[in-house]
Amino acid sequence: MPLNKKLLDILICPQCHGKIRFDEKIGGIICDQCKLLYEVKDDIPVLLVEEAKKLP
């Protein structure tokens, strides 16, 4: 299930404070600037830098 558009509009990357986007194919939130993937568990974004996955 995609995240609420209003929620995505106010969320920022906790590391760089830049814009993030939801990738429906991956099912997570991506910061293109930091190259990090934040998972969404039970429809709740987990925006912890320690738990983010590095993207190639």
C-alpha positions as CSV (number, residue, x, y, z in Angstrom):
1,M,0.0,0.0,0.0
2,P,1.5,3.4,-1.0
3,L,2.1,5.9,1.7
4,N,-0.1,8.9,2.2
5,K,0.9,11.8,-0.2
6,K,0.5,14.4,2.6
7,L,2.8,12.3,4.9
8,L,5.5,12.1,2.2
9,D,5.3,15.8,1.6
10,I,6.3,16.6,5.2
11,L,8.9,13.8,5.7
12,I,12.6,14.5,5.1
13,C,15.7,12.4,5.2
14,P,16.9,12.3,8.8
15,Q,20.5,12.3,7.7
16,C,20.8,15.1,5.2
17,H,17.3,16.8,5.7
18,G,16.7,16.5,2.0
19,K,13.7,15.4,0.0
20,I,12.7,11.7,0.0
21,R,10.5,9.7,-2.3
22,F,8.5,6.5,-1.9
23,D,9.4,3.7,-4.3
24,E,6.4,1.4,-4.7
25,K,8.4,-1.3,-6.5
26,I,11.0,-1.5,-3.6
27,G,8.4,-0.8,-1.0
28,G,10.5,1.8,0.8
29,I,11.5,5.4,1.1
30,I,14.6,6.5,-0.8
31,C,16.9,9.5,-0.3
32,D,18.6,10.0,-3.6
33,Q,21.1,12.4,-2.1
34,C,22.4,10.0,0.6
35,K,21.7,6.9,-1.4
36,L,19.8,5.3,1.5
37,L,16.7,3.1,1.6
38,Y,14.4,3.4,4.6
39,E,12.0,0.5,5.0
40,V,8.3,0.7,5.6
41,K,7.1,-1.8,8.2
42,D,3.4,-2.3,8.8
43,D,2.7,1.0,6.9
44,I,5.0,2.9,9.2
45,P,8.2,4.5,7.8
46,V,11.3,3.5,9.8
47,L,13.4,6.7,9.4
48,L,16.4,5.6,11.5
49,V,19.8,6.2,9.8
50,E,21.2,3.2,11.7
51,E,18.6,0.9,10.1
52,A,18.7,2.3,6.6
53,K,20.2,0.3,3.8
54,K,22.9,1.7,1.4
55,L,21.9,1.8,-2.2
56,P,24.4,1.1,-5.0
